[in-house]
Amino acid sequence: MPSPIAAANAYAALSRLTEPSAALAKGAGTDGGNFTSVLKEALGAVAEVGKKSDTQTQAMAAGKANIVDVVTAVAETDVAIDSVVAVRDRVIQAYEEIMKMPI
């Protein structure tokens, strides 16, 4: 069962994941704008889920939230981060396959 500490660690990991996307968006040309905007929106949605989880955890610590709501929010964050990591792994795998192709 996820704990508030796990949620905080997941949120911190999410913050680190979004930093490279800002650099990617700055370096994108007109051809890469669509992919960059989709990627930025997806990471923004994951960040929002993480913030919701963080808010629920803080409310629980203050005694203002239900434990079921906190666990649900943390589980949603966990699924969202797992999805982002899976996509990242697939992109890296595709890049490595492209680099192995003969010219």
Residue pairs with C-beta under 8 A, 6 or more apart in sequence:
1 71
2 71
2 74
2 75
2 78
3 74
4 57
4 60
4 61
4 70
4 74
6 74
6 78
7 50
7 53
7 54
7 57
7 73
7 74
7 77
8 54
8 57
10 50
10 53
10 74
10 77
10 78
10 81
11 50
11 51
11 53
11 54
11 77
13 81
14 46
14 47
14 50
14 77
14 81
14 84
15 47
17 43
17 84
17 88
18 43
18 47
21 39
21 40
21 43
24 36
24 39
25 36
25 40
28 35
28 36
42 84
43 84
45 80
46 77
46 80
46 81
46 83
46 84
49 73
49 76
49 77
49 80
50 77
50 80
50 81
52 73
52 76
52 77
53 70
53 73
53 74
53 76
53 77
55 73
56 65
56 69
56 70
56 73
56 74
57 70
57 73
57 74
59 65
59 70
60 66
60 67
60 69
60 70
